[in-house]
Amino acid sequence: MIKKCLFPAAGYGTRFLPATKSMPKEMLPIVNKPLIEYAVEEALDAGLTEMAIVTGRGKRSLEDHFDISYELEHQIQNTEKEKYLTDIRRLINECTFLYTRQVEMKGLGHAILSGEPMIGNEPFAVMLADDLCLNLDGDPVLAQMVKLFKQFRCSIVAVQEVPRDETHKYGVIAGEPMRDDLFRISTMVEKPKPEDAPSNLAIIGRYILTPDIFDILRDTPPGKGGEIQITDALQQQAKDGCVLAYKFKGTRFDCGSAEGYVEATNYCFQNVYKNV
């Protein structure tokens, strides 16, 4: 039912300057694997095989990463180091990669709209690579959401509880509980002040969207920060139909911040890398 995953990856990564002056933030490594590779693995493990990446200037290394490096392959062929390419070879062999550029940075909603030619008229997932989500004891987060989509056939956003004083960093939802971990959204607010937040349930970088979101985005005026916000478009979609919020099972790291990046690196080194 869902084959395509869209990765908005055109941002400047200013919170990691000067490293991101010449290196995409999506290529920042967690131990020995870049963030974008973790994200593509999660999408593939959820059954999605077409990866649509919205890039920008200075992001060519993203395309190079999901391609064969013949010189490197030749140098390490039949050596012990060849095992380190096992995971990336799987992605190259099992996935199709599509690319387009977001010429101007006008917000996440605009980035998603820029990917429309690669998606077409079908439901799709959206993943933000700097939100690293891991669930070592069960299905990856996106796989959990795909199962929900098969049941409800509507847009779904992943949410988690955050401290009230951090609501200004996120889109925040409120809605009618359908069960302990699932809500039908009635209200969505982009980066509200703590006193204005409708709840402490914050949207994180995992979405499943129905294709009518593109038409809604085209008619969505600039919102917070003068940008086209996906939160505003989803609010309209919720009014016209149904959008669900899912409290996922797993651990999420905000790798767009130095603190979250270090936490993710330590966690992966202790729980993932040593098992490779």
N, C-alpha and C positions, 0 to 999 in steps of 0.2 A: 504493500500500500504506500509506504513512504520509501523512496529510493534516494532522495537528494538531501544533502546537508549543506547549509550556507554558513560560511565562516567570514564574518566581517573582520578584515585584518588590515585596514588602511590607516589606522590611527598612528599618531606620532610616538606614543609611549613616553610622554614627557615626565612621568613620575620616575622613570629610570634613566634619565639623562645623567651623565653624558654617554652611557653605554648604548642607548638607543639612537644616538646621533648617526651611527653608521650600521646599526644592527636592528632588525625588526624585533619588537618586544615578543612577538610570537615565536621567535627563534631562541629566546633565552632558555638555557638548559635547566631542567630539574634533574640533578645528578648528570646523567649522560644522554638525556633525550630532550629535545626542545618541546616547549609547550604545545605547539601546533601538532606535533606527532601524537602526543597523548590524546588530543581532541579528536584527531582523525581515527585513532584506534577505538575510541569510545563510540564514534559514529558507526564504524564498521561492525563492531561487536553488537550494535543495535540493529544490524541488518541493512544499513544504508551503504551504498556502494558508489554513489556519484557525489563527489566533493566539489562544491562550488565556492571558490575563494575570491573575495573582494579585496583587492590589494591597492597599493598606491605607489607613489614614487619611492624608490629606495628599498623596495620589498622583493627584489628579484631572487634573493636567496630562498624565499619560500618555494618558488617554482623549482629551483635547482635541487632543493632537499628531496622533493618527491620525483626525482629523476635518477637515472643510472649515471654514476660517475665511473666511466670506463677505466680511467687511469688508476683510481683508488681500488676498484675491483681487481684489476690486474696485479697491483702491488701486494695485496693481502690474500690473493687466491691461494687456497690450500694451506693457510696458516691458521694459528689459533685465534687470531684477531678477526677472522672472517665471521665468527659467531655473532659479533656485534652488529652485523648488518641484517641479521635474520628478521627482526621486527620491521624494519623499513622496507625490505624486499617484499614482505607480505603485503604491505600497504600498496606498493607500486604495482604488484601483480594483480591484486584483487579490487583495486579502486580505479575509477576514472576521475581525473582532475581537470576542472575547468577554471578559468581565470578571467576576471575583468577588473578594470580600475575604477575606483571612486576618485574622480578628478578633484572634487572639493570636499572638505570635511564638514558635512552639514548635519551630523548626528547619526545615531544608530538607525533610526527610521529611514533616513536617506541612504545609508549603506545597504540596508536590506532591499530597498527599492532599486538600487543600482544592480542588484543581483537578479532582478526579474527575468532578463533574457536567458539566464542559465537555468532558471527554475521552471518557467512556463506555468501552465494552468493545473497545478497539482500541489497537494499538501507537501510540506517540507519542514525540516528541522533547522534551527539556527543555534550555533554554538559560539560562545566567546572563549577563545583559547586561554585567556589569562584568568578565567575562572576554572581552576583545575578541580574536578570532582572525581573522587575515588570511592568505590564501595567494594572493599576486599572480601566481603562476606556474602555477596549476592550479585544481582544484575547491576550493570553500570546505570548511572542516572538516566541517560538518554533511552536505554532499553526499557527502563521502568515507564517512561513517558510514552514510548511507542505502544506498549501494551495498553495504556489508558486510551490512547487515540483510537486504537482498534475497537474499543468499547464505546467511546463517546463521539468520535468523529467531529471534534471541534478544536479550536486553538487551545493550547495548554502552556502555561508558564510554570517554571520551577520556582519555588519560594522556600525561604528559611526564616526562622525567627532571628531578629537582630536586636541589640540593645536600642532602646528608644532614642538615645542620644546619637545614634548612627543612621537614623532614617534619612537624613539629608544626603546620603551617599547613593540611595537606591530609588527605584520605583517601588511604591508600597501599595498593597492591595487590601481591600476589605470585601467580605462576601458571605454568602450563606453556606454554612458547613453541610457537606453531603456525607462526610464521614470524618474520622479524626484527621486524615491527611489530605483531604480534598475539599475544595471550596468552589462554589460558583460565584464568580467575581461580579460585584456590583459597583465598586469604586476602585480606581487606580490613580495614583498621584505620583508625579515624577519629582523625586528628591525633596520631599516636604520637610519643613522644620518639625522638630519633635512634637511641638504643641499642635501642629496641623496634621500630623500623620493619622490616617484612619485606623491603623493597627501597627504592629511591629513585624508584619510578614513582608519581607523584602524579596523582590524578583532578582534572581541571579541568572547567569548567562546560559540558560538552557530554555529553548522554546520549541514548540511544534505549532506551525501556523498553517491555516488554510489559505488558498491562493487569493481569496477576495481581499486579503490584507493589502495587496498591492494597490487596488483601486482606492481603498481607504487612505493609504499613505499619500497617494497623489493629491487627495483633497485635504490632507492634514496640514494646517498652517504651522509655522515655526512656533515652538513652545518654550520650555525652560532653556535658558542660555541662547535663545535665538535659533535653536536646532529643531529638526524634525524628529520628534520623539516617538519611538515605537510604543511607549506607554500610552500616549494620547490616541494613537490609532487603535490599540487594543481596547481602550475605554469605549471608543465608538463601536467597535465590534461586539463588545459585551452588551451594550445597549440594544443593538440590533438583533443579537442572537445569543450566543453563549461562549464564554471564555472561562476555562477552569484554571485554578491554581493548585499545584501539587507540592506538598511537603515531602521531598524526596528522602530516600534512605541512602546515607553515605556521608562523606566528609568533603566540604568545599573549602578551597584555599583561594584567597584573593591574591593572585600572583601579579596583579598590577601594582601592588604595594610591596615595599621592601620587607615589611614584617611578614606578610603572607607568603612571599616568595621564599624567605628563609625557613618558615614553618613547613612549607611544602617540600623543600629540599631535604630537610631533616627527616620528615615523615617518610618520604619515598626511599631515602637511604636506609632507614631502619626496617621498613616493612615491604618494600618492593624490590629495590636494587639487589639486595643481598640474596634474594631468592632466584635471581636470574642465573 
